[in-house]
Amino acid sequence: MTTQTITLNIQGMTCGGCVKSVTNALNQVAGVQSVDVSLDHNNATISFDDSQAQQNTLKEAIEDAGFDVV
């Protein structure tokens, strides 16, 4: 198991509810260990097990929640 941490920039978040939606979507991805979503910085910092999740999977989860990864 190798833990990776990445920060993805997100467009479309406007409130605390958006942060909660992104956080919940990412926490549902297998292998995600921690999520820190910042409304002020419009990004999410995610630590994950790279044997279970890939960056594309994380991006898809955010996009499926209705936001854009830029």
N, C-alpha and C positions, 0 to 999 in steps of 0.2 A: 504494500500500500504506500503510495506516495501522495502526500497532501500538497495541493497547489492552491495558491491564493491569487485571484485576479480581481481587477476592478473594471466593471463595464459601465460606460456612460449611457444614461437612459433619457429619452425624450418623452414628454407627455405627462409626467408626474406633476400634480398641482396641489396636492393636499396629503394629510396624514392617511387618508383612506387609500390613496394610491400607493403610498409606502407599504401599507399593510398588505395590499394586493400583491405587490411585487415580492415582498418577504414570504408570504404564504405560497406563492407559485414556486419560488426557488426552494423552499423547505420541502416541497413535495418531490423534488428530483432526488433519486437514489444517489447516495454518496455525498450529498451536501452536508457539511459539518457545521458551518456557521454562515450567517448572512447579516450584513450591516448595510442597510439602505439609507442613503442620505438625500433628503429633499433639497437641502441647501446646496449640495454639490451635484445634484441630479445624477447620482451613480449608485452602484451596488458593489460592495466588496464581498466576495464569496470565497470561502475555503471549502475545498472538496477533494474527495479521493479520486484521483485521475484514472483509477482502474474501474470505477463505476460510472463516472460522469465525464463528459467532455464539454469544452467551451461552447460548442454549437448547441448542445442539449440545454445549457443554461440560457443561452440567447433565445432559443425557441420557447422556453418556459416564460420568459419575460414578454416576448411578443404575443404568446397565446393569452397572456393576462391583459393585453390591449395596449402595450407600450412599445416604443421603438428603441432598439439598441443602436447607438451611433458610434 
